Amino acid sequence: MFMDTPEDEKTKLISCLAAFRQFWSGLSQESHEQCVQWIVKFIHGQHSPKRISFLYDCLAMAVETGLLPPRMVCESLINSDSLEWERTQLWALTFKLVRKIIGGVDYKGVRDLLKAILEKILTIPNTVSSAVVQQLLAAREVIAYILERNACLLPAYFAVTEIRKLYPEGKLPHWLLGNLVSDFVDTFRPTARINSI
């Protein structure tokens, strides 16, 4: 049986990136977003987790080398109609990629992504098989990273505003987020009490 070594994978990635760089430079600025959306649609149409993983590695490398803007890639991934919780492997791989590249997005973009991710999580029903929960947790990890104050991705008050829009006072957060969101919002209660006195 023939297996690719990590060096072979790296060589393929570099080769793909070089070909894509040449293609990308020939595109007009106006068609960049549409091209990224098409790439995401193509990737989400794949059924092989290995192929999806390789293509995501190509996307990650394109972002890391500055070829693709991280915000455009993250938005295209999250807003894709094909990103559904039922496709657990795609869901997990997508959110792992978002977690990897979201650090390069400006805070306004992170705010928009937080909202989009919270809305995607709302599509997950209240009861799912315990076999898929592990894959679904990748989205929770991205939310935790966004809310992590030391990561400095988003001012906390913007995050609280977006959370409060989806989960007003008295409405429990989605089970996948559980105490993560509740604890984060609760950190603002002492400040709110001081301001209301």
Backbone as CSV, one residue per row, in Angstrom:
resi,resn,N_x,N_y,N_z,CA_x,CA_y,CA_z,C_x,C_y,C_z
1,MET,0.843,-1.179,0.000,0.000,0.000,0.000,0.890,1.245,0.000
2,PHE,0.534,2.232,-0.812,1.318,3.455,-0.956,0.775,4.533,-0.027
3,MET,1.647,5.079,0.818,1.235,6.122,1.766,2.083,7.366,1.537
4,ASP,1.443,8.526,1.643,2.182,9.779,1.555,2.866,10.064,2.881
5,THR,4.093,10.494,2.805,4.806,10.904,4.015,4.452,12.364,4.304
6,PRO,4.719,12.836,5.515,4.468,14.254,5.809,5.223,15.191,4.855
7,GLU,6.401,14.774,4.412,7.168,15.593,3.467,6.440,15.684,2.126
8,ASP,5.834,14.549,1.696,5.063,14.549,0.451,3.871,15.492,0.565
9,GLU,3.198,15.456,1.707,2.048,16.340,1.931,2.482,17.801,1.865
10,LYS,3.594,18.111,2.493,4.112,19.487,2.511,4.464,19.931,1.097
11,THR,5.078,19.043,0.328,5.431,19.359,-1.057,4.182,19.628,-1.883
12,LYS,3.156,18.788,-1.695,1.894,18.997,-2.413,1.263,20.333,-2.035
13,LEU,1.285,20.660,-0.740,0.726,21.931,-0.279,1.438,23.113,-0.924
14,ILE,2.757,23.075,-0.933,3.538,24.171,-1.510,3.267,24.293,-3.005
15,SER,3.165,23.153,-3.685,2.882,23.142,-5.115,1.498,23.718,-5.406
16,CYS,0.504,23.293,-4.631,-0.860,23.810,-4.806,-0.914,25.306,-4.536
17,LEU,-0.227,25.739,-3.495,-0.226,27.154,-3.143,0.427,27.990,-4.239
18,ALA,1.500,27.490,-4.829,2.173,28.216,-5.914,1.246,28.362,-7.117
19,ALA,0.554,27.280,-7.468,-0.384,27.335,-8.593,-1.543,28.279,-8.278
20,PHE,-2.033,28.216,-7.046,-3.142,29.089,-6.663,-2.708,30.554,-6.635
21,ARG,-1.488,30.817,-6.182,-0.983,32.195,-6.140,-0.970,32.794,-7.546
22,GLN,-0.559,32.004,-8.515,-0.527,32.463,-9.903,-1.951,32.743,-10.395
23,PHE,-2.881,31.851,-10.096,-4.283,32.033,-10.480,-4.869,33.269,-9.805
24,TRP,-4.622,33.398,-8.492,-5.195,34.486,-7.691,-4.725,35.853,-8.186
25,SER,-3.455,35.942,-8.555,-2.912,37.230,-9.009,-3.521,37.661,-10.340
26,GLY,-4.047,36.725,-11.101,-4.692,37.049,-12.372,-6.142,37.468,-12.237
27,LEU,-6.704,37.305,-11.048,-8.105,37.680,-10.823,-8.226,39.163,-10.505
28,SER,-9.357,39.734,-10.893,-9.621,41.123,-10.510,-9.978,41.169,-9.027
29,GLN,-9.729,42.291,-8.395,-9.996,42.470,-6.961,-11.466,42.195,-6.634
30,GLU,-12.355,42.565,-7.537,-13.796,42.406,-7.308,-14.230,40.941,-7.258
31,SER,-13.489,40.078,-7.909,-13.895,38.670,-7.965,-13.256,37.810,-6.874
32,HIS,-12.434,38.398,-6.015,-11.762,37.622,-4.970,-12.752,36.953,-4.019
33,GLU,-13.720,37.714,-3.529,-14.672,37.142,-2.569,-15.476,36.011,-3.198
34,GLN,-15.927,36.222,-4.426,-16.688,35.188,-5.122,-15.837,33.936,-5.333
35,CYS,-14.567,34.128,-5.615,-13.656,32.991,-5.808,-13.503,32.195,-4.516
36,VAL,-13.315,32.890,-3.389,-13.174,32.197,-2.102,-14.455,31.437,-1.781
37,GLN,-15.607,32.037,-2.057,-16.882,31.352,-1.813,-16.994,30.108,-2.684
38,TRP,-16.543,30.195,-3.918,-16.588,29.032,-4.800,-15.663,27.931,-4.278
39,ILE,-14.480,28.318,-3.808,-13.529,27.340,-3.262,-14.150,26.618,-2.070
40,VAL,-14.775,27.382,-1.174,-15.418,26.788,0.005,-16.546,25.860,-0.423
41,LYS,-17.324,26.283,-1.411,-18.418,25.439,-1.910,-17.859,24.136,-2.483
42,PHE,-16.754,24.235,-3.211,-16.108,23.043,-3.763,-15.644,22.114,-2.644
43,ILE,-14.972,22.679,-1.644,-14.475,21.865,-0.525,-15.634,21.206,0.203
44,HIS,-16.691,21.962,0.447,-17.838,21.419,1.175,-18.608,20.386,0.356
45,GLY,-18.338,20.322,-0.938,-18.948,19.302,-1.779,-18.182,17.983,-1.757
46,GLN,-17.004,17.981,-1.153,-16.182,16.773,-1.066,-16.724,15.849,0.027
47,HIS,-16.467,14.562,-0.136,-16.939,13.586,0.850,-15.802,12.905,1.607
48,SER,-14.603,13.038,1.103,-13.448,12.411,1.750,-12.870,13.357,2.810
49,PRO,-12.886,12.939,4.080,-12.298,13.795,5.127,-10.822,14.114,4.864
50,LYS,-10.095,13.170,4.262,-8.675,13.400,3.953,-8.530,14.505,2.911
51,ARG,-9.372,14.487,1.899,-9.309,15.519,0.863,-9.718,16.874,1.440
52,ILE,-10.788,16.887,2.250,-11.232,18.135,2.882,-10.116,18.690,3.753
53,SER,-9.491,17.828,4.521,-8.405,18.246,5.401,-7.243,18.841,4.598
54,PHE,-6.890,18.203,3.489,-5.806,18.713,2.648,-6.163,20.083,2.073
55,LEU,-7.385,20.214,1.565,-7.804,21.493,0.987,-7.877,22.586,2.050
56,TYR,-8.294,22.216,3.252,-8.293,23.185,4.358,-6.864,23.583,4.729
57,ASP,-5.939,22.623,4.670,-4.533,22.958,4.918,-4.028,23.954,3.871
58,CYS,-4.472,23.777,2.622,-4.109,24.730,1.561,-4.664,26.116,1.878
59,LEU,-5.935,26.159,2.299,-6.537,27.446,2.668,-5.783,28.086,3.826
60,ALA,-5.472,27.291,4.837,-4.751,27.818,6.002,-3.396,28.376,5.587
61,MET,-2.696,27.658,4.721,-1.386,28.127,4.277,-1.525,29.411,3.455
62,ALA,-2.580,29.496,2.646,-2.814,30.713,1.860,-3.077,31.908,2.771
63,VAL,-3.780,31.680,3.870,-4.026,32.757,4.835,-2.733,33.103,5.573
64,GLU,-2.018,32.089,6.028,-0.791,32.312,6.808,0.292,33.027,6.007
65,THR,0.315,32.829,4.694,1.314,33.498,3.857,0.826,34.857,3.359
66,GLY,-0.382,35.239,3.742,-0.900,36.554,3.368,-1.561,36.603,2.003
67,LEU,-1.715,35.463,1.362,-2.347,35.439,0.044,-3.843,35.701,0.146
68,LEU,-4.504,35.061,1.100,-5.941,35.245,1.307,-6.185,35.975,2.622
69,PRO,-7.175,36.893,2.635,-7.504,37.564,3.894,-8.275,36.625,4.822
70,PRO,-7.883,36.540,6.096,-8.531,35.593,7.011,-10.019,35.865,7.216
71,ARG,-10.415,37.124,7.231,-11.832,37.433,7.434,-12.680,36.866,6.299
72,MET,-12.237,37.065,5.071,-12.983,36.572,3.918,-13.119,35.046,3.968
73,VAL,-12.049,34.368,4.328,-12.073,32.906,4.395,-13.006,32.448,5.512
74,CYS,-12.870,33.035,6.703,-13.722,32.646,7.841,-15.195,32.879,7.533
75,GLU,-15.514,34.053,6.970,-16.912,34.352,6.654,-17.466,33.373,5.624
76,SER,-16.672,33.054,4.610,-17.129,32.107,3.587,-17.359,30.725,4.181
77,LEU,-16.489,30.307,5.083,-16.636,28.994,5.719,-17.884,28.937,6.596
78,ILE,-18.051,29.925,7.464,-19.155,29.914,8.424,-20.496,30.129,7.739
79,ASN,-20.535,30.993,6.732,-21.802,31.318,6.080,-22.187,30.339,4.978
80,SER,-21.383,29.325,4.767,-21.687,28.322,3.747,-22.966,27.559,4.099
81,ASP,-23.835,27.411,3.111,-25.071,26.648,3.321,-24.780,25.170,3.577
82,SER,-23.630,24.701,3.134,-23.271,23.288,3.298,-22.764,22.953,4.692
83,LEU,-22.457,23.974,5.484,-21.954,23.728,6.840,-23.140,23.457,7.757
84,GLU,-23.397,22.177,7.965,-24.521,21.745,8.796,-23.990,20.804,9.868
85,TRP,-24.614,20.845,11.021,-24.125,20.039,12.146,-24.191,18.547,11.848
86,GLU,-25.098,18.124,10.951,-25.222,16.702,10.627,-23.966,16.160,9.948
87,ARG,-23.253,17.025,9.257,-21.994,16.619,8.608,-20.872,16.863,9.613
88,THR,-20.802,15.985,10.600,-19.969,16.232,11.777,-18.478,16.373,11.458
89,GLN,-17.968,15.575,10.518,-16.541,15.693,10.198,-16.241,17.031,9.536
90,LEU,-17.098,17.441,8.605,-16.929,18.736,7.954,-17.047,19.857,8.985
91,TRP,-18.029,19.735,9.886,-18.239,20.723,10.949,-16.962,20.871,11.797
92,ALA,-16.428,19.737,12.235,-15.238,19.765,13.098,-14.029,20.342,12.359
93,LEU,-13.794,19.899,11.131,-12.649,20.396,10.366,-12.781,21.890,10.073
94,THR,-14.005,22.327,9.777,-14.238,23.741,9.472,-13.935,24.615,10.677
95,PHE,-14.461,24.228,11.836,-14.241,25.060,13.013,-12.797,24.988,13.513
96,LYS,-12.116,23.879,13.251,-10.687,23.823,13.587,-9.898,24.798,12.716
97,LEU,-10.269,24.894,11.439,-9.605,25.851,10.551,-9.917,27.285,10.978
98,VAL,-11.176,27.559,11.281,-11.555,28.907,11.727,-10.769,29.273,12.982
99,ARG,-10.663,28.341,13.907,-9.915,28.590,15.148,-8.450,28.915,14.848
100,LYS,-7.919,28.263,13.829,-6.512,28.447,13.474,-6.240,29.827,12.866
101,ILE,-7.195,30.363,12.084,-6.916,31.592,11.328,-7.654,32.829,11.834
102,ILE,-8.571,32.679,12.789,-9.377,33.820,13.221,-8.548,34.904,13.911
103,GLY,-7.383,34.560,14.400,-6.523,35.542,15.051,-6.106,36.685,14.136
104,GLY,-6.176,36.492,12.840,-5.806,37.534,11.882,-6.949,38.439,11.474
105,VAL,-8.133,38.206,12.033,-9.324,38.988,11.674,-9.430,40.193,12.607
106,ASP,-9.850,41.343,12.070,-10.037,42.530,12.908,-11.249,42.343,13.822
107,TYR,-11.355,43.181,14.857,-12.385,42.949,15.875,-13.804,43.064,15.322
108,LYS,-14.026,43.918,14.321,-15.375,44.014,13.735,-15.725,42.716,13.008
109,GLY,-14.752,42.158,12.328,-14.959,40.881,11.665,-15.193,39.761,12.656
110,VAL,-14.458,39.783,13.769,-14.641,38.761,14.808,-16.041,38.869,15.399
111,ARG,-16.522,40.098,15.595,-17.881,40.291,16.114,-18.906,39.669,15.163
112,ASP,-18.755,39.926,13.863,-19.668,39.343,12.874,-19.567,37.818,12.856
113,LEU,-18.355,37.301,12.990,-18.164,35.847,13.016,-18.768,35.235,14.272
114,LEU,-18.620,35.911,15.408,-19.229,35.422,16.650,-20.731,35.274,16.468
115,LYS,-21.347,36.292,15.906,-22.797,36.250,15.673,-23.162,35.091,14.739
116,ALA,-22.424,34.942,13.649,-22.712,33.876,12.683,-22.526,32.492,13.304
117,ILE,-21.487,32.331,14.115,-21.240,31.029,14.753,-22.324,30.723,15.774
118,LEU,-22.704,31.718,16.568,-23.788,31.506,17.540,-25.076,31.100,16.833
119,GLU,-25.350,31.720,15.683,-26.550,31.357,14.920,-26.439,29.948,14.346
120,LYS,-25.249,29.557,13.884,-25.051,28.180,13.393,-25.292,27.172,14.510
121,ILE,-24.808,27.494,15.703,-24.975,26.585,16.840,-26.448,26.418,17.186
122,LEU,-27.239,27.460,16.970,-28.677,27.362,17.251,-29.379,26.338,16.359
123,THR,-28.756,25.950,15.239,-29.371,24.952,14.355,-29.234,23.535,14.909
124,ILE,-28.367,23.358,15.901,-28.188,22.033,16.510,-29.370,21.773,17.433
125,PRO,-30.066,20.642,17.259,-31.221,20.363,18.122,-30.814,20.113,19.573
126,ASN,-31.805,20.119,20.438,-31.545,19.920,21.867,-31.069,18.512,22.189
127,THR,-31.452,17.543,21.374,-31.008,16.167,21.608,-30.284,15.653,20.364
128,VAL,-29.043,15.222,20.563,-28.264,14.607,19.488,-27.567,13.383,20.059
129,SER,-27.136,12.520,19.186,-26.425,11.317,19.610,-25.127,11.704,20.314
130,SER,-24.825,10.987,21.358,-23.581,11.268,22.089,-22.354,10.991,21.225
131,ALA,-22.529,10.223,20.158,-21.412,9.900,19.272,-20.922,11.120,18.487
132,VAL,-21.779,12.125,18.279,-21.385,13.282,17.474,-21.016,14.505,18.309
133,VAL,-21.236,14.440,19.597,-20.990,15.611,20.451,-19.539,16.066,20.367
134,GLN,-18.606,15.138,20.324,-17.183,15.495,20.295,-16.852,16.360,19.081
135,GLN,-17.419,16.015,17.912,-17.159,16.806,16.711,-17.800,18.189,16.809
136,LEU,-18.979,18.251,17.435,-19.683,19.526,17.545,-18.956,20.497,18.471
137,LEU,-18.156,19.967,19.379,-17.449,20.815,20.343,-16.412,21.729,19.690
138,ALA,-16.049,21.465,18.444,-15.087,22.331,17.754,-15.625,23.755,17.646
139,ALA,-16.934,23.898,17.464,-17.541,25.237,17.410,-17.450,25.918,18.769
140,ARG,-17.636,25.144,19.819,-17.531,25.695,21.178,-16.121,26.208,21.442
141,GLU,-15.127,25.501,20.932,-13.737,25.923,21.119,-13.464,27.267,20.453
142,VAL,-14.076,27.502,19.292,-13.907,28.791,18.618,-14.553,29.899,19.443
143,ILE,-15.767,29.635,19.960,-16.444,30.628,20.808,-15.597,30.908,22.047
144,ALA,-15.068,29.872,22.665,-14.231,30.054,23.861,-13.003,30.907,23.530
145,TYR,-12.422,30.689,22.373,-11.248,31.472,21.961,-11.624,32.939,21.745
146,ILE,-12.765,33.176,21.112,-13.223,34.550,20.887,-13.476,35.253,22.216
147,LEU,-14.076,34.537,23.166,-14.420,35.138,24.455,-13.224,35.250,25.400
148,GLU,-12.148,34.564,25.097,-10.945,34.610,25.938,-10.361,36.019,25.911
149,ARG,-10.403,36.683,27.031,-9.960,38.082,27.081,-8.479,38.233,26.778
150,ASN,-7.678,37.270,27.148,-6.236,37.360,26.886,-5.895,37.194,25.407
151,ALA,-6.816,36.640,24.623,-6.583,36.498,23.188,-6.746,37.839,22.471
152,CYS,-7.500,38.748,23.080,-7.690,40.106,22.539,-8.260,40.107,21.118
153,LEU,-9.182,39.200,20.841,-9.798,39.163,19.518,-10.958,40.141,19.399
154,LEU,-11.656,40.362,20.515,-12.875,41.161,20.487,-13.071,41.806,21.850
155,PRO,-13.353,43.124,21.883,-13.679,43.723,23.184,-14.856,42.984,23.820
156,ALA,-14.738,42.684,25.085,-15.723,41.843,25.771,-17.128,42.423,25.714
157,TYR,-17.258,43.749,25.774,-18.605,44.319,25.753,-19.289,44.108,24.409
158,PHE,-18.521,44.017,23.305,-19.122,43.672,22.014,-19.632,42.232,22.039
159,ALA,-18.843,41.356,22.636,-19.245,39.948,22.728,-20.520,39.814,23.549
160,VAL,-20.587,40.517,24.680,-21.783,40.449,25.524,-22.998,40.963,24.766
161,THR,-22.828,42.031,24.005,-23.941,42.578,23.221,-24.472,41.541,22.241
162,GLU,-23.583,40.865,21.516,-24.019,39.846,20.553,-24.685,38.668,21.259
163,ILE,-24.140,38.267,22.387,-24.721,37.151,23.145,-26.103,37.525,23.650
164,ARG,-26.249,38.737,24.157,-27.533,39.185,24.704,-28.607,39.293,23.625
165,LYS,-28.214,39.583,22.394,-29.190,39.644,21.301,-29.816,38.270,21.076
166,LEU,-28.990,37.228,21.135,-29.494,35.869,20.907,-30.067,35.240,22.169
167,TYR,-29.497,35.597,23.310,-29.930,35.022,24.584,-30.255,36.148,25.561
168,PRO,-31.446,36.742,25.433,-31.798,37.820,26.366,-31.911,37.297,27.795
169,GLU,-31.985,38.207,28.729,-32.071,37.860,30.151,-33.154,36.812,30.371
170,GLY,-32.821,35.751,31.049,-33.787,34.693,31.353,-33.800,33.555,30.347
171,LYS,-33.250,33.761,29.137,-33.208,32.695,28.134,-31.877,31.954,28.265
172,LEU,-31.961,30.653,28.426,-30.751,29.845,28.611,-29.991,29.715,27.297
173,PRO,-28.659,29.728,27.363,-27.878,29.527,26.145,-28.012,28.085,25.651
174,HIS,-27.664,27.887,24.390,-27.706,26.552,23.789,-26.855,25.597,24.624
175,TRP,-27.284,24.333,24.719,-26.593,23.353,25.567,-25.122,23.188,25.193
176,LEU,-24.793,23.376,23.903,-23.409,23.204,23.476,-22.502,24.257,24.120
177,LEU,-23.072,25.423,24.352,-22.293,26.507,24.953,-22.363,26.494,26.468
178,GLY,-23.465,25.942,26.985,-23.631,25.770,28.424,-23.137,26.915,29.259
179,ASN,-22.310,26.580,30.222,-21.860,27.592,31.166,-20.810,28.535,30.581
180,LEU,-20.252,28.230,29.424,-19.258,29.103,28.806,-19.826,30.510,28.616
181,VAL,-20.995,30.589,27.998,-21.626,31.883,27.739,-22.157,32.490,29.031
182,SER,-22.810,31.681,29.850,-23.373,32.188,31.109,-22.289,32.775,32.007
183,ASP,-21.197,32.060,32.164,-20.102,32.548,33.010,-19.492,33.830,32.453
184,PHE,-19.369,33.893,31.129,-18.808,35.096,30.513,-19.697,36.308,30.770
185,VAL,-21.001,36.144,30.566,-21.940,37.252,30.793,-21.960,37.628,32.269
186,ASP,-21.873,36.641,33.141,-21.898,36.915,34.588,-20.711,37.757,35.046
187,THR,-19.617,37.731,34.315,-18.467,38.554,34.715,-18.774,40.044,34.592
188,PHE,-19.844,40.384,33.876,-20.221,41.792,33.722,-21.220,42.258,34.774
189,ARG,-21.796,41.339,35.512,-22.819,41.725,36.495,-22.297,42.683,37.567
190,PRO,-21.120,42.459,38.163,-20.640,43.421,39.167,-20.487,44.840,38.596
191,THR,-19.988,44.938,37.375,-19.842,46.247,36.741,-21.199,46.881,36.502
192,ALA,-22.164,46.081,36.075,-23.511,46.598,35.843,-24.127,47.091,37.144
193,ARG,-23.892,46.377,38.239,-24.425,46.810,39.541,-23.815,48.143,39.963
194,ILE,-22.515,48.296,39.770,-21.845,49.547,40.134,-22.412,50.708,39.323
195,ASN,-22.633,50.483,38.035,-23.158,51.540,37.169,-24.602,51.883,37.473
196,SER,-25.360,50.933,38.005,-26.779,51.190,38.268,-27.022,51.814,39.635
197,ILE,-26.012,51.867,40.479,-26.183,52.450,41.819,-26.117,53.956,41.743
